[in-house]
Amino acid sequence: MRVIDYRSLLERRHRRSILEGLSRAGGVIRFSELCRSIKMPKSSLEYNLTVLEGRGIIKREGGLIKLQYTTPLGYIFDSPSAYAYLGLLGERGERTESETETAINLLREEGIFFEKIVIVTTHRAVADWENLNHLNVEWCLLSDEGISRVETVEKSVESRLVELIRIYKVIMDCTSATKPATIAYYRLATRFKVPLVYIYEKKRERIWVISKKDLERELLGNP
């Protein structure tokens, strides 16, 4: 996937209005409904939709206009779309609760509930955490060597991340596994404009490495 320059698109008033209207509608809307909701002349709407389609950010199918990617615009414009979690998982060691469960529970306390949970880890770590089946996790498995290389993690995760950001408001969690995996997640989150969290396990504290506010500042120029 080519990286979309959201900031330059959002600097244009008409295009920003279109993307906001699409996001608030859940990513799909009819031409007539969009025209009415954002109060834009049909000729201007048609022209700007053509530009956005050429940039790969929307797609038109019949009478419907579809947003190609829910993240990051879904955060900026408060889309009603569901959330997905993309995390990492290390071996159990002496832990009684996985990093994944800690993160998900902390985010639930903030009112964030995940429809989809995807975890990147190793075969060995999955065997350690058999009790995670109740979370209905989708596993993305790498070798011990692979999860210890930045470029391998980045390459392996990118296609799955792109699938997720099309549908969901995605949150990435770089807490667990290896330092190279953490670096790879940071690079991917920065590139695709995805919120990123890190969890202090012992204190059960969450920090936003990349927050919704950070995305608003970067893409909208908000203070």
Residue, then its C-alpha position, 0 to 999 in steps of 0.5 A: m500500500r502506498v502511504i497516503d498524505y492525509r495532511s495535504l488532503l485535509e488542508r483543502r476545505h472541501r476535501r476535509s468536509i467530504l472525508e469528515g462526512l464519510s467518516r461520520a457516516g461509518g465509511v459508506i454513504r450515497f452521493s446524494e446523502l453526502c451532498r446534502s449532509i455537507k452542503m456542497p454543490k454537486s459539481s464541486l463534490e464530483y470534482n473532489l471525489t474524483v481527486l480523492e479516488g485518484r489518491g486511493i482514499i475513496k472508492r465509488e461502487g454504484g451509487l455508494i462512496k466508500l472510504q478505503y481506510t477507517t484509520p486514521l480518519g475514524y479517530i480524527f472525525d469520531s467514526p462509529s466504526a468498531y475497534a481492532y487491537l494489534g498486539l505482541l505477545g512474549e513468553r509467559g515466564e513468571r507472569t500470571e496475566s498476559e500483556t495482551e489481557t492487561a492492555i485490553n482490560l486497561l483500554r476497556e476501562e477507557g470505554i474501548f472494546f475490541e471487535k477484532i484481536v490480532i496478536v503477533t508472536t511465536h509458536r512457543a509463546v502461544a503454547d505458553w498462553e493457551n488460556l487466551n482462547h476466551l479472547n478469540v485471538e487471531w494469531c500471526l506466528l513468526s519464528d524466534e529469529g523472525i520476531s527478533r528482526v525489525e525488518t521481518v516483523e515489519k514486513s510480516v505485519e504490514s499486510r495484516l495491518v492494512e487489512l485491519i485499518r480498512i475496516y477498523k479503528v486500530i490500536m497497536d500495542c508495542t509492549s511485549a515480545t522483543k525490542p526489534a518487534t517494538i521498533a517495527y510496531y513503532r515504525l508501522a504505526t508512524r507510517f500508517k498513522v495508527p494510535l500506539v500504546y505501551i503498558y507498564e505491566k507491574k503498575r498496570e499503567r497505559i501510555w499513548v506513544i501515539s495518541k488520537k491528539d497526536l494524530e489530530r496535531e499532525l494531520l489537522g494542524n491542531p495545537 
